[in-house]
Structures are given as structure tokens and as C-alpha cells.
Amino acid sequence: MSAQFQGTGTINGEGLYTFGVKAKDNGDPGAGADHFDIKIWNGTDTEADPIHKAKNTIAGGNIQVHTK
């Protein structure tokens, strides 16, 4: 199961940037590695071509995505 959200903010009090976060819950601990993506872009960039992006598999813990 996965979840995503996005919003806007500043970096060091400057600019207006959009960010997007995606989290992937691959089941209970030991069932598969959970991971997340973070992207940041501004008015001239797009989500497909962000100014910064990071993708990581978590090394410990457990992402939990809940449904309504």
C-alpha cells in the first residue's frame, strides 16, 4: 500500500517551492523493505524534473499506511 502528499514551503526562508512525498508500505516488518521518495521543485521545474530528489529504503522501523 502507498500514500502520497504534497504542499508548498520555503527553503531557509526563501522562495516558494513545491514538495511531494511518496511512502510505500510493503507489509509487516520482514515482509519487504518499505521506502519513500521526496521531491522538491519550483515554478520553472516540474515534478518530473525536480531541483532535488531523494529515494530511500528505510533501514529500520516500519512505514504504516492506513486506509480510511
C-alpha positions as CSV (number, residue, x, y, z in Angstrom):
1,M,0.0,0.0,0.0
2,S,1.3,3.5,-0.7
3,A,0.5,7.1,0.3
4,Q,1.4,10.4,-1.1
5,F,1.0,14.1,-0.3
6,Q,2.4,17.4,-1.5
7,G,2.5,21.0,-0.4
8,T,4.4,24.2,-0.6
9,G,7.1,25.9,1.5
10,T,10.3,27.9,1.7
11,I,13.9,26.8,1.9
12,N,15.9,28.8,4.5
13,G,13.0,31.3,4.4
14,E,13.4,32.0,0.7
15,G,11.4,31.2,-2.4
16,L,8.2,29.2,-2.8
17,Y,8.8,25.6,-3.5
18,T,6.5,22.6,-4.0
19,F,7.4,19.3,-2.4
20,G,6.0,15.8,-2.9
21,V,6.4,12.8,-0.6
22,K,5.5,9.2,-1.5
23,A,5.7,6.4,1.0
24,K,5.4,2.6,0.2
25,D,4.3,0.2,2.9
26,N,5.4,-3.3,1.8
27,G,3.7,-5.1,4.6
28,D,4.7,-6.1,8.1
29,P,8.4,-5.9,9.2
30,G,10.4,-8.6,7.5
31,A,7.8,-9.0,4.6
32,G,9.5,-6.4,2.4
33,A,11.5,-3.2,2.6
34,D,9.5,0.0,3.0
35,H,10.7,3.0,1.1
36,F,10.0,6.7,0.5
37,D,10.6,9.4,-2.1
38,I,10.9,13.1,-1.6
39,K,11.0,15.6,-4.5
40,I,11.3,19.4,-4.4
41,W,10.6,21.7,-7.4
42,N,9.9,25.4,-8.1
43,G,7.8,27.3,-10.6
44,T,10.2,26.6,-13.5
45,D,10.7,22.9,-12.7
46,T,8.3,20.1,-12.7
47,E,7.8,17.0,-10.6
48,A,9.3,15.0,-13.4
49,D,12.4,17.3,-13.3
50,P,12.8,18.5,-9.7
51,I,15.6,20.6,-8.3
52,H,16.1,17.9,-5.5
53,K,15.1,14.3,-5.1
54,A,15.8,11.5,-2.7
55,K,14.7,7.9,-2.7
56,N,15.5,5.7,0.2
57,T,14.7,2.3,1.6
58,I,14.3,2.6,5.3
59,A,17.0,0.7,7.3
60,G,14.8,0.2,10.4
61,G,11.3,0.7,11.6
62,N,8.1,0.3,9.6
63,I,6.1,2.7,7.4
64,Q,2.4,2.1,8.1
65,V,-0.2,3.3,5.6
66,H,-3.8,3.3,6.9
67,T,-7.0,3.4,4.9
68,K,-10.0,5.5,5.9
